[in-house]
Amino acid sequence: MENSFFERKFGLREANSDVRTEIMAGLTTFMTMSYILIVNPNILSETGMDKGAVFTATIIASVIAMLIMGFYANLPFGLAPGMGLNAFFTYTVVLSYGHTWQYALTAVFIEGIIFILLSIFSVREAIFISIPIAIKNAVSVGIGLFISFIGFSNVGLVKQGEGVILALGDLLTPNMAVFFFALALMGFLMAKKVKGALLFGIIGSTILAIILGVSHLPETSIFTMPPSLSSIAFKLEFSKIFTFDMFSVMFTFLFVDMFDTIGTLTGVATKAGMINEKGELPNVGKALMADSVGTVAGALLGTSTVTTFVESASGVADGGRTGLTAVSTAFFFLISLFLFPLFAIVPGEATAAALVMVGLFMMSPIKEINFEDFTESVPAFLTITLMPFAYSIAEGISFGIMSFVLLKLITGRKKELTPMIVILAIIFFLRIISPIIQATFM
């Protein structure tokens, strides 16, 4: 196997990996990302888009982006239409602002084109490199807490309480039994150093879910032909592109996508040990290009912004280190076009447990943060805590960078700042006060 095509193409030996590990990691990433195949069509269909068509568009756009990530960037990251971005697409742009879904797709398309240009000229890569090591480490930890919180929320273990912000849900249900069984099984297998522990935990808890009636086997054939894209593909609306509204919508997509992607790449790559001594991720420019092209393809096919998924950390935790993991994930996405009823039986409780375990795996870089230097530890702490509390990777990075620049300036350590990090801090600050400026001068 060492002399195989995969070894030559992806450099498995240098990455201390093998074909089996990479494929298993790709399957694990797919299993923890697969919820998007249900959630994204459900959300976008509220705009009037055909749910089946969005399902097909979601898969094809994701596959295109992941093949570029795998073969071009040789990195183990999965991509798909991002959560949060699809909610902004539906609930803000369409249902709140009153625009059509075609208008929203056009904003996503323009954003993707701008991203490609920024990637060609290495602007996004420069931004990635400029983020301080302390913030990079904090991003990994913050994402760990963020995705653990998503896991707890998805299963209903943590929910909005009466008189309190959050409260525990009902623990004595079959659903919770599946969740805790998955968590225990994954923990046991990890302790025994079993490769593919998260995947086996998902499979084992899915079997329990079927026994307890939480999940059900398909009543019809597990093989289906994919729904047609004809109702949503290439339905862009260019009549209003030169308006302030379009700029505002496009810029929001641009901002959130850029810093969610940079944050995810930073956090997952830090945990995987892919960041070099200069704080750089090899091939990061190519990785950003994969997400840019995926976004353009997604807009043309009929789905919201494609971005690098934080759930990629699950595949990395299972040993994925090269682009073969991304290619494997793309393969499982592709076959899900035809076997969706089979994949649909995997309960949310199983994937929620995987997210919680991945949150644990991503905590270790906290040891690298210098908590004695408050110009480093305060920004790192804000980055870590605001990701789950604000439910946004981008906001955590934003406040982390602003506080980093401010503290370095007021403590007389401006030599530790780069021009790019200062520019980013100014942009983040202007974004916060932009509603005031808009209300005053427009």
Salt bridges, closest charged atoms under 4 A:
GLU2 OE1 - ARG13 NH2 3.89
ASP291 OD1 - ARG124 NH2 3.64
ASP373 OD2 - ARG413 NH2 2.85
GLU376 OE2 - LYS408 NZ 2.97
GLU395 OE1 - ARG431 NH2 2.78
GLU416 OE1 - LYS408 NZ 2.58
GLU416 OE2 - ARG413 NE 2.77
